[in-house]
Amino acid sequence: MIGIDLIKTSRMERLIERFGEKSLQRFLSQEEIKLVKNSKTAAGFWALKEAVSKALGVGIGSECAFHDIIISKTKKGAPQVILSQSIIEKYNIIDTSVSITHDGEYAIAVAAIQTKTL
């Protein structure tokens, strides 16, 4: 399953200017917030969580919340996601691959999720 998302970075910049760290806490854990360098990074993280939820076929909502998806970085700085145990079990997930890129005023993320065949 594949999901993709695009966000204009200025949208995230305005959100942070208006609500500060509280805006980040809406969709990021404290550990994820520590990885945020600027509004572009935050926008990429938003896009990545949206892309993962779209790959699941549900979007962000009651079946998959922002905090069911945790973003971390590999030793080389590449993004990776850790899903909540309930999401892993519900969707029979065995592997994930993700990527974030930025171009101009946009952050784009893609997620591929491999599931067990039942």
Backbone as CSV, one residue per row, in Angstrom:
resi,resn,N_x,N_y,N_z,CA_x,CA_y,CA_z,C_x,C_y,C_z
1,MET,0.853,-1.166,0.000,0.000,0.000,0.000,0.900,1.230,0.000
2,ILE,0.497,2.244,-0.754,1.306,3.452,-0.890,0.454,4.673,-0.552
3,GLY,1.079,5.634,0.140,0.424,6.901,0.432,1.380,8.041,0.162
4,ILE,0.840,9.195,-0.196,1.652,10.379,-0.467,0.928,11.599,0.083
5,ASP,1.702,12.619,0.487,1.089,13.858,0.947,2.010,15.022,0.608
6,LEU,1.398,16.171,0.415,2.088,17.406,0.061,1.546,18.504,0.957
7,ILE,2.436,19.341,1.487,1.999,20.467,2.304,2.857,21.683,1.972
8,LYS,2.233,22.830,1.923,2.957,24.079,1.719,3.600,24.450,3.057
9,THR,4.910,24.663,3.065,5.615,24.883,4.333,5.163,26.163,5.035
10,SER,4.693,27.139,4.287,4.220,28.377,4.917,2.996,28.125,5.788
11,ARG,2.217,27.116,5.453,1.063,26.749,6.288,1.532,26.328,7.679
12,MET,2.588,25.512,7.731,3.124,25.071,9.012,3.796,26.239,9.743
13,GLU,4.459,27.100,9.002,5.111,28.256,9.597,4.087,29.143,10.312
14,ARG,2.947,29.399,9.659,1.882,30.208,10.276,1.313,29.532,11.515
15,LEU,1.146,28.215,11.454,0.612,27.460,12.586,1.540,27.583,13.795
16,ILE,2.842,27.452,13.559,3.823,27.549,14.642,3.895,28.976,15.177
17,GLU,3.862,29.960,14.296,3.881,31.356,14.740,2.677,31.668,15.614
18,ARG,1.545,31.114,15.262,0.301,31.410,15.984,0.193,30.659,17.308
19,PHE,0.570,29.373,17.320,0.336,28.540,18.505,1.603,28.000,19.160
20,GLY,2.765,28.260,18.597,4.020,27.806,19.184,4.124,26.296,19.257
21,GLU,4.806,25.808,20.295,5.033,24.369,20.438,3.733,23.590,20.587
22,LYS,2.700,24.240,21.087,1.402,23.569,21.234,0.902,23.037,19.885
23,SER,1.200,23.750,18.808,0.794,23.289,17.484,1.525,22.004,17.116
24,LEU,2.785,21.891,17.512,3.557,20.682,17.236,3.068,19.509,18.083
25,GLN,2.689,19.794,19.331,2.222,18.732,20.232,0.941,18.086,19.717
26,ARG,0.225,18.778,18.873,-1.015,18.228,18.298,-0.726,16.966,17.488
27,PHE,0.431,16.937,16.808,0.706,15.803,15.932,2.062,15.132,16.162
28,LEU,2.864,15.661,17.080,4.183,15.084,17.354,4.374,14.779,18.834
29,SER,5.140,13.743,19.120,5.535,13.433,20.496,6.688,14.359,20.887
30,GLN,7.039,14.378,22.166,8.157,15.205,22.618,9.467,14.785,21.949
31,GLU,9.667,13.489,21.743,10.884,13.012,21.072,10.914,13.484,19.615
32,GLU,9.779,13.483,18.955,9.712,13.964,17.574,9.967,15.463,17.516
33,ILE,9.422,16.213,18.459,9.612,17.662,18.494,11.092,18.001,18.600
34,LYS,11.851,17.191,19.319,13.299,17.415,19.445,14.008,17.313,18.094
35,LEU,13.423,16.586,17.145,14.018,16.431,15.812,13.675,17.583,14.865
36,VAL,12.694,18.397,15.248,12.235,19.488,14.388,13.229,20.644,14.452
37,LYS,13.796,20.979,13.286,14.774,22.066,13.200,14.107,23.391,12.856
38,ASN,13.020,23.319,12.080,12.334,24.534,11.630,10.954,24.150,11.087
39,SER,10.242,25.123,10.562,8.890,24.857,10.064,8.898,23.910,8.862
40,LYS,9.978,23.891,8.098,10.065,22.968,6.959,10.155,21.528,7.447
41,THR,10.938,21.289,8.494,11.017,19.947,9.069,9.661,19.521,9.602
42,ALA,9.005,20.426,10.327,7.682,20.124,10.883,6.696,19.808,9.769
43,ALA,6.741,20.553,8.683,5.845,20.306,7.550,6.106,18.923,6.953
44,GLY,7.374,18.550,6.851,7.715,17.225,6.339,7.186,16.125,7.230
45,PHE,7.264,16.328,8.548,6.749,15.338,9.496,5.232,15.217,9.379
46,TRP,4.546,16.362,9.229,3.088,16.343,9.035,2.751,15.537,7.788
47,ALA,3.431,15.850,6.686,3.181,15.158,5.422,3.445,13.662,5.550
48,LEU,4.490,13.295,6.294,4.811,11.879,6.442,3.716,11.133,7.206
49,LYS,3.229,11.719,8.273,2.161,11.058,9.031,0.892,10.935,8.194
50,GLU,0.593,11.965,7.409,-0.564,11.900,6.505,-0.357,10.818,5.451
51,ALA,0.848,10.727,4.898,1.134,9.724,3.872,0.993,8.306,4.425
52,VAL,1.468,8.083,5.650,1.337,6.757,6.271,-0.137,6.413,6.457
53,SER,-0.911,7.358,6.965,-2.333,7.080,7.187,-3.067,6.823,5.871
54,LYS,-2.667,7.501,4.822,-3.269,7.270,3.508,-2.871,5.907,2.958
55,ALA,-1.634,5.487,3.223,-1.206,4.149,2.791,-2.047,3.077,3.480
56,LEU,-2.478,3.359,4.695,-3.356,2.424,5.411,-4.782,2.454,4.848
57,GLY,-5.079,3.490,4.066,-6.400,3.602,3.454,-7.438,4.258,4.337
58,VAL,-6.979,4.932,5.413,-7.950,5.515,6.339,-7.773,7.007,6.567
59,GLY,-6.599,7.555,6.330,-6.333,8.948,6.667,-6.240,9.115,8.171
60,ILE,-5.910,10.325,8.590,-5.821,10.619,10.020,-7.243,10.775,10.553
61,GLY,-7.547,10.071,11.619,-8.882,10.125,12.210,-9.018,9.091,13.294
62,SER,-10.205,8.561,13.448,-10.473,7.629,14.546,-9.762,6.288,14.375
63,GLU,-9.494,5.875,13.136,-8.835,4.585,12.921,-7.309,4.672,13.011
64,CYS,-6.757,5.850,12.791,-5.317,6.069,12.870,-5.083,7.526,13.257
65,ALA,-4.559,7.736,14.449,-4.294,9.089,14.939,-2.838,9.473,14.666
66,PHE,-2.560,10.776,14.700,-1.188,11.238,14.507,-0.213,10.515,15.443
67,HIS,-0.623,10.294,16.685,0.283,9.715,17.673,0.400,8.187,17.563
68,ASP,-0.303,7.575,16.609,-0.097,6.160,16.292,1.120,5.971,15.388
69,ILE,1.636,7.075,14.867,2.769,7.061,13.945,3.892,7.875,14.572
70,ILE,5.000,7.238,14.875,6.135,7.925,15.493,7.273,7.990,14.481
71,ILE,7.805,9.191,14.281,8.908,9.410,13.349,10.215,9.453,14.123
72,SER,11.210,8.763,13.596,12.563,8.844,14.143,13.510,8.934,12.956
73,LYS,14.789,8.958,13.247,15.799,9.054,12.189,16.790,7.901,12.326
74,THR,17.285,7.423,11.188,18.345,6.425,11.199,19.659,7.122,11.577
75,LYS,20.715,6.355,11.761,22.027,6.936,12.075,22.495,7.888,10.981
76,LYS,22.052,7.636,9.757,22.445,8.494,8.635,21.476,9.655,8.412
77,GLY,20.441,9.764,9.249,19.513,10.890,9.177,18.275,10.680,8.335
78,ALA,18.083,9.468,7.813,16.883,9.200,7.020,15.682,9.000,7.946
79,PRO,14.500,9.444,7.526,13.320,9.237,8.364,12.895,7.776,8.372
80,GLN,12.311,7.383,9.479,11.687,6.068,9.592,10.496,6.218,10.521
81,VAL,9.558,5.283,10.434,8.381,5.354,11.293,8.255,4.097,12.129
82,ILE,7.728,4.298,13.305,7.358,3.217,14.210,5.863,3.371,14.424
83,LEU,5.125,2.311,14.155,3.677,2.349,14.307,3.270,1.753,15.640
84,SER,2.148,2.232,16.164,1.635,1.679,17.422,1.300,0.201,17.215
85,GLN,1.375,-0.545,18.292,1.091,-1.979,18.221,-0.327,-2.236,17.725
86,SER,-1.251,-1.380,18.126,-2.638,-1.580,17.676,-2.769,-1.409,16.160
87,ILE,-2.047,-0.474,15.581,-2.075,-0.279,14.124,-1.406,-1.462,13.424
88,ILE,-0.280,-1.908,13.951,0.425,-3.058,13.363,-0.487,-4.272,13.322
89,GLU,-1.158,-4.536,14.429,-2.040,-5.707,14.507,-3.292,-5.544,13.649
90,LYS,-3.900,-4.371,13.688,-5.145,-4.135,12.957,-4.957,-4.287,11.447
91,TYR,-3.810,-3.822,10.936,-3.571,-3.832,9.494,-2.556,-4.894,9.055
92,ASN,-2.127,-5.751,9.987,-1.197,-6.842,9.674,0.090,-6.350,9.002
93,ILE,0.667,-5.307,9.542,1.842,-4.675,8.940,3.110,-5.452,9.283
94,ILE,3.932,-5.660,8.248,5.215,-6.323,8.480,6.411,-5.425,8.147
95,ASP,6.215,-4.362,7.354,7.335,-3.480,7.030,6.817,-2.140,6.517
96,THR,7.643,-1.095,6.704,7.320,0.231,6.188,8.565,0.834,5.546
97,SER,8.359,1.649,4.544,9.424,2.444,3.927,8.864,3.840,3.720
98,VAL,9.659,4.850,4.095,9.174,6.223,3.988,10.255,7.149,3.464
99,SER,9.815,8.275,2.923,10.745,9.291,2.448,10.079,10.654,2.525
100,ILE,10.891,11.672,2.829,10.427,13.063,2.867,11.359,13.869,1.978
101,THR,10.789,14.810,1.223,11.613,15.732,0.449,11.000,17.121,0.526
102,HIS,11.837,18.110,0.292,11.397,19.501,0.298,11.825,20.138,-1.016
103,ASP,10.950,20.969,-1.565,11.292,21.710,-2.768,10.581,23.053,-2.696
104,GLY,11.345,24.105,-2.668,10.755,25.432,-2.578,9.892,25.540,-1.338
105,GLU,8.640,25.870,-1.538,7.720,26.048,-0.418,6.920,24.806,-0.081
106,TYR,7.363,23.645,-0.549,6.590,22.429,-0.330,7.411,21.339,0.345
107,ALA,6.713,20.549,1.166,7.272,19.323,1.736,6.397,18.191,1.209
108,ILE,7.040,17.140,0.764,6.337,15.997,0.194,6.833,14.752,0.900
109,ALA,5.909,13.839,1.191,6.291,12.570,1.838,5.566,11.433,1.151
110,VAL,6.241,10.295,1.131,5.645,9.085,0.580,5.888,7.948,1.572
111,ALA,4.916,7.050,1.654,5.031,5.895,2.548,4.574,4.646,1.808
112,ALA,5.325,3.583,1.972,4.948,2.265,1.429,4.839,1.323,2.612
113,ILE,3.744,0.589,2.674,3.498,-0.327,3.781,3.263,-1.716,3.230
114,GLN,3.993,-2.669,3.784,3.830,-4.072,3.395,3.044,-4.781,4.490
115,THR,2.036,-5.542,4.072,1.194,-6.270,5.021,1.274,-7.765,4.763
116,LYS,0.892,-8.523,5.789,0.788,-9.979,5.646,-0.431,-10.266,4.803
117,THR,-0.325,-11.242,3.933,-1.519,-11.676,3.217,-2.242,-12.696,4.093
118,LEU,-3.509,-12.525,4.183,-4.306,-13.411,5.050,-4.918,-14.540,4.287
